[in-house]
């Protein structure tokens, strides 16, 4: 009998900053927020449209690092989608639960 144990779903969460962010995520977030803050200081305006444009880097950075269920964050999700549709490879499912449920279906037939 081999090692028949399950790996907890949150094993990599302890390796992330605050349980959600990688150093790259925090860099993207800080750069976006600092850029928006500098632009808020430099540009004096009362126009709502201009204020939204000035805050756009912070909004985009926040959106990219925002956690999404079952994925680390939106940036990783978009990267996975982009790689899936641009790379002409065949993807094979080989997870730890690859054969889960197949034996019960085999017995029915």
LUMDRENTI-995063 format. One record per residue: residue number from 0; residue in three letters; chain; x, y, z of N, C-alpha, C, CB in turn. Coordinates in Angstrom, 2 decimals, always signed. Glycine has a CB too. Layout:
N
{n=NUM res=ALA chain=A nX=X nY=Y nZ=Z caX=X caY=Y caZ=Z cX=X cY=Y cZ=Z cbX=X cbY=Y cbZ=Z}
...
END
This chain:
109
{n=0 res=UNK chain=A nX=+0.85 nY=-1.18 nZ=+0.00 caX=+0.00 caY=+0.00 caZ=+0.00 cX=+0.89 cY=+1.24 cZ=+0.00 cbX=-0.96 cbY=+0.00 cbZ=+1.22}
{n=1 res=UNK chain=A nX=+0.63 nY=+2.14 nZ=-0.92 caX=+1.43 caY=+3.35 caZ=-1.06 cX=+0.94 cY=+4.47 cZ=-0.16 cbX=+1.43 cbY=+3.81 cbZ=-2.50}
{n=2 res=UNK chain=A nX=+1.43 nY=+5.63 nZ=-0.43 caX=+1.00 caY=+6.81 caZ=+0.32 cX=-0.37 cY=+7.25 cZ=-0.19 cbX=+2.04 cbY=+7.97 cbZ=+0.18}
{n=3 res=UNK chain=A nX=-1.39 nY=+6.93 nZ=+0.54 caX=-2.75 caY=+7.30 caZ=+0.16 cX=-3.25 cY=+8.43 cZ=+1.06 cbX=-3.71 cbY=+6.09 cbZ=+0.24}
{n=4 res=UNK chain=A nX=-2.76 nY=+9.61 nZ=+0.83 caX=-3.21 caY=+10.76 caZ=+1.59 cX=-3.51 cY=+11.90 cZ=+0.63 cbX=-2.15 cbY=+11.18 cbZ=+2.64}
{n=5 res=UNK chain=A nX=-4.42 nY=+12.74 nZ=+1.06 caX=-4.79 caY=+13.89 caZ=+0.24 cX=-4.00 cY=+15.11 cZ=+0.67 cbX=-6.30 cbY=+14.17 cbZ=+0.34}
{n=6 res=UNK chain=A nX=-3.63 nY=+15.93 nZ=-0.30 caX=-2.95 caY=+17.18 caZ=+0.00 cX=-4.03 cY=+18.24 cZ=+0.24 cbX=-1.98 cbY=+17.60 cbZ=-1.17}
{n=7 res=UNK chain=A nX=-3.96 nY=+18.96 nZ=+1.35 caX=-4.97 caY=+19.99 caZ=+1.59 cX=-4.99 cY=+21.03 cZ=+0.47 cbX=-4.71 cbY=+20.68 cbZ=+2.93}
{n=8 res=UNK chain=A nX=-6.17 nY=+21.57 nZ=+0.20 caX=-6.33 caY=+22.52 caZ=-0.90 cX=-5.59 cY=+23.82 cZ=-0.66 cbX=-7.78 cbY=+22.81 cbZ=-1.12}
{n=9 res=UNK chain=A nX=-5.30 nY=+24.18 nZ=+0.58 caX=-4.68 caY=+25.46 caZ=+0.86 cX=-3.21 cY=+25.35 cZ=+1.22 cbX=-5.41 cbY=+26.14 cbZ=+1.98}
{n=10 res=UNK chain=A nX=-2.48 nY=+24.37 nZ=+0.69 caX=-1.09 caY=+24.18 caZ=+1.07 cX=-0.20 cY=+25.32 cZ=+0.62 cbX=-0.58 cbY=+22.89 cbZ=+0.50}
{n=11 res=UNK chain=A nX=-0.47 nY=+25.95 nZ=-0.50 caX=+0.37 caY=+27.04 caZ=-0.98 cX=-0.04 cY=+28.40 cZ=-0.42 cbX=+0.33 cbY=+27.08 cbZ=-2.49}
{n=12 res=UNK chain=A nX=-1.17 nY=+28.45 nZ=+0.24 caX=-1.65 caY=+29.72 caZ=+0.78 cX=-0.68 cY=+30.29 cZ=+1.80 cbX=-3.04 cbY=+29.55 cbZ=+1.41}
{n=13 res=UNK chain=A nX=+0.00 nY=+29.43 nZ=+2.56 caX=+0.94 caY=+29.91 caZ=+3.57 cX=+2.18 cY=+30.52 cZ=+2.94 cbX=+1.34 cbY=+28.77 cbZ=+4.49}
{n=14 res=UNK chain=A nX=+2.45 nY=+30.26 nZ=+1.67 caX=+3.60 caY=+30.83 caZ=+0.99 cX=+3.31 cY=+32.22 cZ=+0.42 cbX=+4.05 cbY=+29.90 cbZ=-0.13}
{n=15 res=UNK chain=A nX=+2.05 nY=+32.65 nZ=+0.47 caX=+1.66 caY=+33.94 caZ=-0.08 cX=+1.66 cY=+35.01 cZ=+1.01 cbX=+0.28 cbY=+33.85 cbZ=-0.74}
{n=16 res=UNK chain=A nX=+1.88 nY=+36.24 nZ=+0.61 caX=+1.85 caY=+37.35 caZ=+1.54 cX=+0.40 cY=+37.62 cZ=+1.92 cbX=+2.52 cbY=+38.63 cbZ=+0.93}
{n=17 res=UNK chain=A nX=+0.12 nY=+37.64 nZ=+3.21 caX=-1.23 caY=+37.78 caZ=+3.75 cX=-2.16 cY=+36.67 cZ=+3.26 cbX=-1.80 cbY=+39.15 cbZ=+3.38}
{n=18 res=UNK chain=A nX=-1.60 nY=+35.58 nZ=+2.77 caX=-2.39 caY=+34.45 caZ=+2.30 cX=-3.00 cY=+34.65 cZ=+0.92 cbX=-3.47 cbY=+34.17 cbZ=+3.26}
{n=19 res=UNK chain=A nX=-2.74 nY=+35.79 nZ=+0.27 caX=-3.36 caY=+36.08 caZ=-1.02 cX=-2.39 cY=+36.54 cZ=-2.10 cbX=-4.41 cbY=+37.11 cbZ=-0.84}
{n=20 res=UNK chain=A nX=-1.31 nY=+37.22 nZ=-1.74 caX=-0.52 caY=+37.96 caZ=-2.73 cX=+0.91 cY=+37.46 cZ=-2.85 cbX=-0.50 cbY=+39.43 cbZ=-2.38}
{n=21 res=UNK chain=A nX=+1.41 nY=+37.48 nZ=-4.08 caX=+2.83 caY=+37.20 caZ=-4.33 cX=+3.57 cY=+38.54 cZ=-4.36 cbX=+3.04 cbY=+36.41 cbZ=-5.68}
{n=22 res=UNK chain=A nX=+4.89 nY=+38.52 nZ=-4.30 caX=+5.63 caY=+39.78 caZ=-4.41 cX=+5.33 cY=+40.53 cZ=-5.72 cbX=+7.14 cbY=+39.51 cbZ=-4.31}
{n=23 res=UNK chain=A nX=+5.10 nY=+39.81 nZ=-6.80 caX=+4.74 caY=+40.45 caZ=-8.07 cX=+3.41 cY=+41.17 cZ=-7.96 cbX=+4.69 cbY=+39.41 cbZ=-9.21}
{n=24 res=UNK chain=A nX=+2.44 nY=+40.55 nZ=-7.29 caX=+1.13 caY=+41.18 caZ=-7.09 cX=+1.27 cY=+42.49 cZ=-6.32 cbX=+0.19 cbY=+40.23 cbZ=-6.35}
{n=25 res=UNK chain=A nX=+2.04 nY=+42.45 nZ=-5.24 caX=+2.20 caY=+43.66 caZ=-4.44 cX=+2.94 cY=+44.74 cZ=-5.20 cbX=+2.93 cbY=+43.34 cbZ=-3.15}
{n=26 res=UNK chain=A nX=+3.90 nY=+44.35 nZ=-6.03 caX=+4.62 caY=+45.33 caZ=-6.85 cX=+3.67 cY=+46.00 cZ=-7.83 cbX=+5.78 cbY=+44.65 cbZ=-7.62}
{n=27 res=UNK chain=A nX=+2.84 nY=+45.22 nZ=-8.51 caX=+1.86 caY=+45.78 caZ=-9.45 cX=+0.91 cY=+46.72 cZ=-8.73 cbX=+1.07 cbY=+44.65 cbZ=-10.15}
{n=28 res=UNK chain=A nX=+0.41 nY=+46.31 nZ=-7.57 caX=-0.53 caY=+47.12 caZ=-6.81 cX=+0.12 cY=+48.43 cZ=-6.33 cbX=-1.06 cbY=+46.33 cbZ=-5.62}
{n=29 res=UNK chain=A nX=+1.31 nY=+48.34 nZ=-5.78 caX=+1.99 caY=+49.54 caZ=-5.26 cX=+2.32 cY=+50.50 cZ=-6.39 cbX=+3.27 cbY=+49.15 cbZ=-4.51}
{n=30 res=UNK chain=A nX=+2.84 nY=+50.00 nZ=-7.51 caX=+3.16 caY=+50.88 caZ=-8.65 cX=+1.91 cY=+51.58 cZ=-9.16 cbX=+3.83 cbY=+50.08 cbZ=-9.78}
{n=31 res=UNK chain=A nX=+0.82 nY=+50.85 nZ=-9.32 caX=-0.43 caY=+51.46 caZ=-9.79 cX=-0.95 cY=+52.52 cZ=-8.84 cbX=-1.48 cbY=+50.40 cbZ=-9.98}
{n=32 res=UNK chain=A nX=-0.91 nY=+52.24 nZ=-7.55 caX=-1.41 caY=+53.21 caZ=-6.56 cX=-0.49 cY=+54.42 cZ=-6.44 cbX=-1.56 cbY=+52.54 cbZ=-5.20}
{n=33 res=UNK chain=A nX=+0.82 nY=+54.20 nZ=-6.45 caX=+1.76 caY=+55.32 caZ=-6.36 cX=+1.64 cY=+56.20 cZ=-7.60 cbX=+3.21 cbY=+54.81 cbZ=-6.21}
{n=34 res=UNK chain=A nX=+1.52 nY=+55.60 nZ=-8.77 caX=+1.36 caY=+56.38 caZ=-10.00 cX=+0.10 cY=+57.24 cZ=-9.94 cbX=+1.31 cbY=+55.44 cbZ=-11.23}
{n=35 res=UNK chain=A nX=-0.99 nY=+56.67 nZ=-9.50 caX=-2.24 caY=+57.42 caZ=-9.38 cX=-2.11 cY=+58.54 cZ=-8.33 cbX=-3.40 cbY=+56.49 cbZ=-9.00}
{n=36 res=UNK chain=A nX=-1.44 nY=+58.24 nZ=-7.22 caX=-1.26 caY=+59.25 caZ=-6.17 cX=-0.42 cY=+60.42 cZ=-6.68 cbX=-0.59 cbY=+58.61 cbZ=-4.94}
{n=37 res=UNK chain=A nX=+0.66 nY=+60.12 nZ=-7.40 caX=+1.51 caY=+61.19 caZ=-7.96 cX=+0.71 cY=+62.03 cZ=-8.94 cbX=+2.75 cbY=+60.59 cbZ=-8.66}
{n=38 res=UNK chain=A nX=-0.09 nY=+61.37 nZ=-9.78 caX=-0.90 caY=+62.12 caZ=-10.75 cX=-1.96 cY=+62.97 cZ=-10.04 cbX=-1.58 cbY=+61.15 cbZ=-11.73}
{n=39 res=UNK chain=A nX=-2.52 nY=+62.48 nZ=-8.94 caX=-3.48 caY=+63.28 caZ=-8.17 cX=-2.83 cY=+64.54 cZ=-7.60 cbX=-4.08 cbY=+62.44 cbZ=-7.03}
{n=40 res=UNK chain=A nX=-1.56 nY=+64.42 nZ=-7.20 caX=-0.85 caY=+65.58 caZ=-6.67 cX=-0.51 cY=+66.58 cZ=-7.78 cbX=+0.43 cbY=+65.14 cbZ=-5.95}
{n=41 res=UNK chain=A nX=-0.09 nY=+66.06 nZ=-8.94 caX=+0.37 caY=+66.93 caZ=-10.02 cX=-0.77 cY=+67.59 cZ=-10.80 cbX=+1.23 cbY=+66.14 cbZ=-10.97}
{n=42 res=UNK chain=A nX=-1.86 nY=+66.89 nZ=-10.99 caX=-2.96 caY=+67.40 caZ=-11.82 cX=-4.05 cY=+67.97 cZ=-10.92 cbX=-3.53 cbY=+66.29 cbZ=-12.75}
{n=43 res=UNK chain=A nX=-4.29 nY=+69.25 nZ=-11.05 caX=-5.35 caY=+69.90 caZ=-10.27 cX=-6.59 cY=+70.02 cZ=-11.15 cbX=-4.89 cbY=+71.32 cbZ=-9.75}
{n=44 res=UNK chain=A nX=-7.61 nY=+69.23 nZ=-10.81 caX=-8.84 caY=+69.27 caZ=-11.60 cX=-10.04 cY=+68.93 cZ=-10.72 cbX=-8.75 cbY=+68.29 cbZ=-12.79}
{n=45 res=UNK chain=A nX=-11.18 nY=+69.42 nZ=-11.13 caX=-12.43 caY=+69.07 caZ=-10.47 cX=-13.32 cY=+68.23 cZ=-11.38 cbX=-13.17 cbY=+70.32 cbZ=-10.03}
{n=46 res=UNK chain=A nX=-12.82 nY=+67.91 nZ=-12.56 caX=-13.59 caY=+67.13 caZ=-13.52 cX=-13.61 cY=+65.65 cZ=-13.10 cbX=-13.00 cbY=+67.29 cbZ=-14.95}
{n=47 res=UNK chain=A nX=-14.81 nY=+65.09 nZ=-13.04 caX=-14.95 caY=+63.69 caZ=-12.64 cX=-14.27 cY=+62.75 cZ=-13.65 cbX=-16.43 cbY=+63.32 cbZ=-12.50}
{n=48 res=UNK chain=A nX=-14.39 nY=+63.06 nZ=-14.94 caX=-13.78 caY=+62.22 caZ=-15.97 cX=-12.26 cY=+62.18 cZ=-15.84 cbX=-14.16 cbY=+62.72 cbZ=-17.35}
{n=49 res=UNK chain=A nX=-11.66 nY=+63.33 nZ=-15.59 caX=-10.20 caY=+63.38 caZ=-15.43 cX=-9.78 cY=+62.65 cZ=-14.16 cbX=-9.70 cbY=+64.85 cbZ=-15.38}
{n=50 res=UNK chain=A nX=-10.54 nY=+62.80 nZ=-13.08 caX=-10.22 caY=+62.08 caZ=-11.85 cX=-10.29 cY=+60.56 cZ=-12.04 cbX=-11.17 cbY=+62.51 cbZ=-10.72}
{n=51 res=UNK chain=A nX=-11.26 nY=+60.11 nZ=-12.80 caX=-11.36 caY=+58.67 caZ=-13.08 cX=-10.16 cY=+58.21 cZ=-13.91 cbX=-12.68 cbY=+58.34 cbZ=-13.82}
{n=52 res=UNK chain=A nX=-9.75 nY=+59.02 nZ=-14.90 caX=-8.56 caY=+58.67 caZ=-15.69 cX=-7.30 cY=+58.65 cZ=-14.84 cbX=-8.39 cbY=+59.66 cbZ=-16.85}
{n=53 res=UNK chain=A nX=-7.20 nY=+59.58 nZ=-13.90 caX=-6.03 caY=+59.60 caZ=-13.02 cX=-6.02 cY=+58.38 cZ=-12.12 cbX=-6.03 cbY=+60.88 cbZ=-12.17}
{n=54 res=UNK chain=A nX=-7.17 nY=+57.95 nZ=-11.66 caX=-7.26 caY=+56.79 caZ=-10.76 cX=-7.24 cY=+55.46 cZ=-11.50 cbX=-8.51 cbY=+56.88 cbZ=-9.93}
{n=55 res=UNK chain=A nX=-7.29 nY=+55.49 nZ=-12.82 caX=-7.34 caY=+54.26 caZ=-13.62 cX=-6.18 cY=+53.29 cZ=-13.34 cbX=-7.35 cbY=+54.62 cbZ=-15.08}
{n=56 res=UNK chain=A nX=-4.92 nY=+53.75 nZ=-13.22 caX=-3.85 caY=+52.79 caZ=-12.89 cX=-4.09 cY=+52.05 cZ=-11.57 cbX=-2.51 cbY=+53.51 cbZ=-12.83}
{n=57 res=UNK chain=A nX=-4.58 nY=+52.75 nZ=-10.56 caX=-4.87 caY=+52.10 caZ=-9.28 cX=-6.02 cY=+51.11 cZ=-9.42 cbX=-5.19 cbY=+53.15 cbZ=-8.19}
{n=58 res=UNK chain=A nX=-7.05 nY=+51.47 nZ=-10.19 caX=-8.18 caY=+50.57 caZ=-10.39 cX=-7.76 cY=+49.31 cZ=-11.14 cbX=-9.30 cbY=+51.28 cbZ=-11.16}
{n=59 res=UNK chain=A nX=-6.95 nY=+49.49 nZ=-12.18 caX=-6.49 caY=+48.33 caZ=-12.98 cX=-5.60 cY=+47.43 cZ=-12.13 cbX=-5.72 cbY=+48.80 cbZ=-14.24}
{n=60 res=UNK chain=A nX=-4.67 nY=+48.03 nZ=-11.38 caX=-3.77 caY=+47.24 caZ=-10.53 cX=-4.57 cY=+46.47 cZ=-9.47 cbX=-2.72 cbY=+48.15 cbZ=-9.85}
{n=61 res=UNK chain=A nX=-5.56 nY=+47.11 nZ=-8.88 caX=-6.40 caY=+46.43 caZ=-7.89 cX=-7.17 cY=+45.28 cZ=-8.52 cbX=-7.36 cbY=+47.43 cbZ=-7.24}
{n=62 res=UNK chain=A nX=-7.71 nY=+45.51 nZ=-9.71 caX=-8.45 caY=+44.46 caZ=-10.41 cX=-7.55 cY=+43.27 cZ=-10.72 cbX=-9.06 cbY=+45.02 cbZ=-11.71}
{n=63 res=UNK chain=A nX=-6.30 nY=+43.53 nZ=-11.13 caX=-5.40 caY=+42.44 caZ=-11.51 cX=-4.98 cY=+41.58 cZ=-10.32 cbX=-4.17 cbY=+43.01 cbZ=-12.17}
{n=64 res=UNK chain=A nX=-4.86 nY=+42.15 nZ=-9.15 caX=-4.39 caY=+41.36 caZ=-8.00 cX=-5.53 cY=+40.91 cZ=-7.10 cbX=-3.40 cbY=+42.16 cbZ=-7.20}
{n=65 res=UNK chain=A nX=-6.76 nY=+41.25 nZ=-7.44 caX=-7.92 caY=+40.87 caZ=-6.64 cX=-8.09 cY=+39.34 cZ=-6.64 cbX=-9.20 cbY=+41.55 cbZ=-7.18}
{n=66 res=UNK chain=A nX=-8.25 nY=+38.73 nZ=-5.48 caX=-8.43 caY=+37.27 caZ=-5.44 cX=-9.75 cY=+36.83 cZ=-6.08 cbX=-8.38 cbY=+36.78 cbZ=-3.99}
{n=67 res=UNK chain=A nX=-9.68 nY=+35.70 nZ=-6.79 caX=-10.84 caY=+35.12 caZ=-7.45 cX=-10.98 cY=+33.70 cZ=-6.92 cbX=-10.70 cbY=+35.14 cbZ=-9.02}
{n=68 res=UNK chain=A nX=-12.20 nY=+33.23 nZ=-6.64 caX=-12.35 caY=+31.85 caZ=-6.15 cX=-11.74 cY=+30.83 cZ=-7.11 cbX=-13.83 cbY=+31.53 cbZ=-5.93}
{n=69 res=UNK chain=A nX=-11.03 nY=+29.87 nZ=-6.56 caX=-10.41 caY=+28.76 caZ=-7.29 cX=-9.22 cY=+29.19 cZ=-8.14 cbX=-11.43 cbY=+28.09 cbZ=-8.17}
{n=70 res=UNK chain=A nX=-8.84 nY=+30.45 nZ=-8.11 caX=-7.64 caY=+30.94 caZ=-8.76 cX=-6.93 cY=+31.85 cZ=-7.78 cbX=-7.96 cbY=+31.68 cbZ=-10.11}
{n=71 res=UNK chain=A nX=-5.66 nY=+32.06 nZ=-7.98 caX=-4.95 caY=+32.95 caZ=-7.07 cX=-5.44 cY=+34.37 cZ=-7.22 cbX=-3.44 cbY=+32.89 cbZ=-7.32}
{n=72 res=UNK chain=A nX=-5.49 nY=+34.86 nZ=-8.45 caX=-6.00 caY=+36.21 caZ=-8.68 cX=-6.33 cY=+36.38 cZ=-10.16 cbX=-4.97 cbY=+37.27 cbZ=-8.23}
{n=73 res=UNK chain=A nX=-6.85 nY=+37.54 nZ=-10.50 caX=-7.28 caY=+37.81 caZ=-11.87 cX=-6.10 cY=+37.78 cZ=-12.82 cbX=-8.00 cbY=+39.17 cbZ=-11.96}
{n=74 res=UNK chain=A nX=-4.94 nY=+38.29 nZ=-12.39 caX=-3.76 caY=+38.29 caZ=-13.24 cX=-3.39 cY=+36.86 cZ=-13.65 cbX=-2.57 cbY=+38.97 cbZ=-12.52}
{n=75 res=UNK chain=A nX=-3.40 nY=+35.94 nZ=-12.69 caX=-3.08 caY=+34.55 caZ=-13.00 cX=-4.16 cY=+33.93 cZ=-13.89 cbX=-2.94 cbY=+33.73 cbZ=-11.70}
{n=76 res=UNK chain=A nX=-5.40 nY=+34.26 nZ=-13.65 caX=-6.50 caY=+33.76 caZ=-14.48 cX=-6.34 cY=+34.23 cZ=-15.92 cbX=-7.86 cbY=+34.21 cbZ=-13.92}
{n=77 res=UNK chain=A nX=-6.07 nY=+35.53 nZ=-16.11 caX=-5.88 caY=+36.07 caZ=-17.46 cX=-4.66 cY=+35.47 cZ=-18.14 cbX=-5.75 cbY=+37.59 cbZ=-17.41}
{n=78 res=UNK chain=A nX=-3.59 nY=+35.25 nZ=-17.37 caX=-2.39 caY=+34.61 caZ=-17.93 cX=-2.70 cY=+33.19 cZ=-18.39 cbX=-1.24 cbY=+34.60 cbZ=-16.89}
{n=79 res=UNK chain=A nX=-3.44 nY=+32.44 nZ=-17.57 caX=-3.81 caY=+31.07 caZ=-17.95 cX=-4.69 cY=+31.04 cZ=-19.20 cbX=-4.53 cbY=+30.38 cbZ=-16.79}
{n=80 res=UNK chain=A nX=-5.66 nY=+31.94 nZ=-19.26 caX=-6.53 caY=+32.01 caZ=-20.44 cX=-5.73 cY=+32.36 cZ=-21.68 cbX=-7.65 cbY=+33.03 cbZ=-20.23}
{n=81 res=UNK chain=A nX=-4.85 nY=+33.35 nZ=-21.57 caX=-4.02 caY=+33.76 caZ=-22.70 cX=-3.13 cY=+32.61 cZ=-23.16 cbX=-3.15 cbY=+34.98 cbZ=-22.33}
{n=82 res=UNK chain=A nX=-2.46 nY=+31.94 nZ=-22.23 caX=-1.59 caY=+30.81 caZ=-22.59 cX=-2.38 cY=+29.66 cZ=-23.20 cbX=-0.83 cbY=+30.32 cbZ=-21.37}
{n=83 res=UNK chain=A nX=-3.56 nY=+29.40 nZ=-22.71 caX=-4.37 caY=+28.31 caZ=-23.24 cX=-4.76 cY=+28.56 cZ=-24.69 cbX=-5.63 cbY=+28.13 cbZ=-22.38}
{n=84 res=UNK chain=A nX=-5.17 nY=+29.80 nZ=-25.01 caX=-5.65 caY=+30.08 caZ=-26.36 cX=-4.54 cY=+30.44 cZ=-27.34 cbX=-6.63 cbY=+31.20 cbZ=-26.30}
{n=85 res=UNK chain=A nX=-3.34 nY=+30.81 nZ=-26.87 caX=-2.27 caY=+31.16 caZ=-27.80 cX=-1.30 cY=+30.02 cZ=-28.05 cbX=-1.51 cbY=+32.35 cbZ=-27.28}
{n=86 res=UNK chain=A nX=-1.17 nY=+29.09 nZ=-27.13 caX=-0.28 caY=+27.95 caZ=-27.32 cX=-1.04 cY=+26.81 cZ=-27.97 cbX=+0.34 cbY=+27.50 cbZ=-25.97}
{n=87 res=UNK chain=A nX=-0.49 nY=+26.26 nZ=-29.02 caX=-1.13 caY=+25.14 caZ=-29.71 cX=-0.62 cY=+23.82 cZ=-29.12 cbX=-0.84 cbY=+25.20 cbZ=-31.24}
{n=88 res=UNK chain=A nX=-1.04 nY=+23.55 nZ=-27.91 caX=-0.66 caY=+22.32 caZ=-27.24 cX=-1.91 cY=+21.54 cZ=-26.87 cbX=+0.20 cbY=+22.62 cbZ=-25.98}
{n=89 res=UNK chain=A nX=-1.70 nY=+20.27 nZ=-26.60 caX=-2.78 caY=+19.47 caZ=-26.04 cX=-2.57 cY=+19.40 cZ=-24.54 cbX=-2.84 cbY=+18.05 cbZ=-26.68}
{n=90 res=UNK chain=A nX=-3.63 nY=+19.67 nZ=-23.80 caX=-3.56 caY=+19.62 caZ=-22.35 cX=-4.20 cY=+18.33 cZ=-21.88 cbX=-4.24 cbY=+20.86 cbZ=-21.71}
{n=91 res=UNK chain=A nX=-3.47 nY=+17.59 nZ=-21.05 caX=-3.97 caY=+16.33 caZ=-20.52 cX=-4.18 cY=+16.49 cZ=-19.03 cbX=-2.99 cbY=+15.16 cbZ=-20.82}
{n=92 res=UNK chain=A nX=-5.32 nY=+16.01 nZ=-18.55 caX=-5.60 caY=+16.08 caZ=-17.13 cX=-4.85 cY=+14.96 cZ=-16.43 cbX=-7.12 cbY=+15.99 cbZ=-16.86}
{n=93 res=UNK chain=A nX=-3.95 nY=+15.34 nZ=-15.51 caX=-3.22 caY=+14.35 caZ=-14.74 cX=-3.13 cY=+14.82 cZ=-13.30 cbX=-1.82 cbY=+14.11 cbZ=-15.33}
{n=94 res=UNK chain=A nX=-4.26 nY=+15.11 nZ=-12.69 caX=-4.29 caY=+15.53 caZ=-11.29 cX=-4.33 cY=+14.33 cZ=-10.37 cbX=-5.48 cbY=+16.43 cbZ=-11.03}
{n=95 res=UNK chain=A nX=-4.28 nY=+14.60 nZ=-9.08 caX=-4.29 caY=+13.51 caZ=-8.12 cX=-5.65 cY=+12.80 cZ=-8.08 cbX=-3.93 cbY=+14.03 cbZ=-6.73}
{n=96 res=UNK chain=A nX=-6.68 nY=+13.43 nZ=-8.62 caX=-8.00 caY=+12.79 caZ=-8.63 cX=-8.39 cY=+12.39 cZ=-10.05 cbX=-9.07 cbY=+13.73 cbZ=-8.03}
{n=97 res=UNK chain=A nX=-7.41 nY=+12.09 nZ=-10.89 caX=-7.66 caY=+11.78 caZ=-12.29 cX=-8.62 cY=+10.61 cZ=-12.47 cbX=-6.36 cbY=+11.47 cbZ=-13.00}
{n=98 res=UNK chain=A nX=-8.47 nY=+9.58 nZ=-11.66 caX=-9.29 caY=+8.38 caZ=-11.83 cX=-10.45 cY=+8.33 cZ=-10.84 cbX=-8.43 cbY=+7.14 cbZ=-11.66}
{n=99 res=UNK chain=A nX=-10.65 nY=+9.39 nZ=-10.09 caX=-11.72 caY=+9.39 caZ=-9.09 cX=-13.08 cY=+9.31 cZ=-9.79 cbX=-11.65 cbY=+10.66 cbZ=-8.20}
{n=100 res=UNK chain=A nX=-13.89 nY=+8.40 nZ=-9.38 caX=-15.23 caY=+8.26 caZ=-9.94 cX=-15.33 cY=+7.34 cZ=-11.13 cbX=-15.73 cbY=+9.59 cbZ=-10.33}
{n=101 res=UNK chain=A nX=-14.20 nY=+6.96 nZ=-11.73 caX=-14.26 caY=+6.10 caZ=-12.91 cX=-14.60 cY=+4.66 cZ=-12.55 cbX=-12.95 cbY=+6.14 cbZ=-13.65}
{n=102 res=UNK chain=A nX=-14.14 nY=+4.19 nZ=-11.41 caX=-14.40 caY=+2.79 caZ=-11.06 cX=-15.88 cY=+2.55 cZ=-10.82 cbX=-13.60 cbY=+2.39 cbZ=-9.81}
{n=103 res=UNK chain=A nX=-16.57 nY=+3.51 nZ=-10.24 caX=-17.99 caY=+3.33 caZ=-10.02 cX=-18.74 cY=+3.30 cZ=-11.34 cbX=-18.54 cbY=+4.43 cbZ=-9.11}
{n=104 res=UNK chain=A nX=-18.27 nY=+4.05 nZ=-12.31 caX=-18.91 caY=+4.05 caZ=-13.63 cX=-18.61 cY=+2.77 cZ=-14.38 cbX=-18.46 cbY=+5.25 cbZ=-14.45}
{n=105 res=UNK chain=A nX=-17.39 nY=+2.21 nZ=-14.19 caX=-17.03 caY=+0.96 caZ=-14.84 cX=-17.88 cY=-0.20 cZ=-14.33 cbX=-15.56 cbY=+0.65 cbZ=-14.62}
{n=106 res=UNK chain=A nX=-18.19 nY=-0.18 nZ=-13.04 caX=-18.98 caY=-1.27 caZ=-12.46 cX=-20.42 cY=-1.26 cZ=-12.96 cbX=-18.96 cbY=-1.19 cbZ=-10.95}
{n=107 res=UNK chain=A nX=-20.91 nY=-0.08 nZ=-13.33 caX=-22.30 caY=+0.01 caZ=-13.79 cX=-22.49 cY=-0.58 cZ=-15.18 cbX=-22.75 cbY=+1.46 cbZ=-13.78}
{n=108 res=UNK chain=A nX=-21.46 nY=-0.55 nZ=-15.99 caX=-21.59 caY=-1.02 caZ=-17.36 cX=-21.43 cY=-2.49 cZ=-17.49 cbX=-20.62 cbY=-0.34 cbZ=-18.24}
END
